[in-house]
Amino acid sequence: MPGVASSAQNVPYSRIRELAEAAMKMEGVYKLYFGESNIPTPDFIKEAACRALEEGFTFYSSNAGLPGLRQDLAGYYRRLQGVELDPASEIVVTASGVQALMLTIRLAINPGDEALILTPAWPNATSVVTMDNAVPVEIPLRFLNGRYRIDFEALEAAVTPRTRLLVYTSPSNPLGWTATEEEQEQILDFTRRHDLWLLADEVYDRIYYRGPRVGAPAPSILRKASRDDAVMVAQSFSKAYCMTGWRVGWAILRKDAAAKAAQLNEFIVSHAASFSQRAAQTALARGEDHIRQMVEAYRDNRDFCLRALSEIRGVQVPSPDGAFYLFPKIEGLQDSFDFCWRLLQETKVGIAPGVAFGRGAEGSVRICYAVERSILEPALEHFCKFLSAFWAGR
Ligand SMILES: Cc1ncc(COP(=O)(O)O)c(C=O)c1O
């Protein structure tokens, strides 16, 4: 009997999923474990999808996505990031951020190559590298003077002749850390010097709290990089427009890589659903008010959680610059999965164990605060009580 290929066997099961699967079998769980808001997709986007179905967007589209959507994405970058992109040759629509990651990583590495990944990080990039028969090398950010920072010394030390790619996420899931302009310049300098591809996962760029105004995006690496740099961006409609179930994202790539990405798309999913792409155009055109309101609500939630956690001793939690997670480090915690499992069983609060997020993440837990206050407040109360009992029992 043939066995399952080792490149598939080697992909670890997501420990976020493991906990979530148990939680989904229980009644009345406070669901803070997934990276998903419980705000439904705004009506104007749903209506656009219905119109698209009626208008006949039920057929195949081109591998790179609807030309109109790529054009709108170019306009979006011009407006929000001050970046000029050629919609025909530098933008490829994908069937989600996950698929943008799969395509971009596939374009950068050969079997046996090494990919540097800044952690703690959502585990998908690491798993995709493994699926590609390549080797993920996780480099933890360091917590120094109240802020996470890139450990450039560790990055330099990790480069080998097989290193081809550096992946980072900004704003970060789970840290909320967002690369500063100086860090972006340093990352670019590092990848240029070592002839590496740079992949920036920017799916949380619209959930950013440090911009000049509410709703301003986190600055993209594209502002710093030239279009000839070996730089790729993975993006998604999921987080900014509450469209997780729609499966639409995009990638920005150098022209040669973009052409290849579109071609490979044919053999992966062909393209994102045509009516989802059409609705995504409406999201870009009319979504700014929604984003402002959403970011304001998330910022209030973030501050509420930070206040609640600041009252507990032994918890280190920097204020996140973006995304919708807190990643408190809990003094003395050695098995975050066991902690989250017991928290779930005893209090019905479902959060994600730090161990799911790679090197440098054990000893923390991830709380997704993109939920209504009626869920967040009791969940945090239970969490804080559970923590007190955890310490009392040590
Ligand atoms: C860091 C990061 N990148 C990419 C994604 C992918 O999002 P989607 O596939 O829904 O577009 C997620 C989703 O949680 C994420 O957290």
The ligand as an SDF file (V2000), in Angstrom:
LIG
                    3D

 16 16  0  0  0  0  0  0  0  0999 V2000
   -1.5160   36.4170    9.1000 C   0  0  0  0  0  0  0  0  0  0  0  0
   -2.5820   35.8790    8.2160 C   0  0  0  0  0  0  0  0  0  0  0  0
   -2.3440   35.7730    6.9060 N   0  0  0  0  0  0  0  0  0  0  0  0
   -3.2610   35.3030    6.0640 C   0  0  0  0  0  0  0  0  0  0  0  0
   -4.5070   34.9210    6.5230 C   0  0  0  0  0  0  0  0  0  0  0  0
   -5.4470   34.3600    5.5120 C   0  0  0  0  0  0  0  0  0  0  0  0
   -6.6830   34.8960    5.4120 O   0  0  0  0  0  0  0  0  0  0  0  0
   -7.6920   34.3980    4.3160 P   0  0  0  0  0  0  0  0  0  0  0  0
   -7.2100   33.1260    3.7570 O   0  0  0  0  0  0  0  0  0  0  0  0
   -9.0180   34.2690    4.9810 O   0  0  0  0  0  0  0  0  0  0  0  0
   -7.7090   35.4480    3.2650 O   0  0  0  0  0  0  0  0  0  0  0  0
   -4.8070   34.9840    7.8860 C   0  0  0  0  0  0  0  0  0  0  0  0
   -6.0850   34.5000    8.4290 C   0  0  0  0  0  0  0  0  0  0  0  0
   -6.2790   34.3240    9.6070 O   0  0  0  0  0  0  0  0  0  0  0  0
   -3.8150   35.4950    8.7570 C   0  0  0  0  0  0  0  0  0  0  0  0
   -4.0250   35.5940   10.0750 O   0  0  0  0  0  0  0  0  0  0  0  0
  1  2  1  0
  2  3  1  0
  2 15  2  0
  3  4  2  0
  4  5  1  0
  5  6  1  0
  5 12  2  0
  6  7  1  0
  7  8  1  0
  8  9  2  0
  8 10  1  0
  8 11  1  0
 12 13  1  0
 12 15  1  0
 13 14  2  0
 15 16  1  0
M  END
$$$$
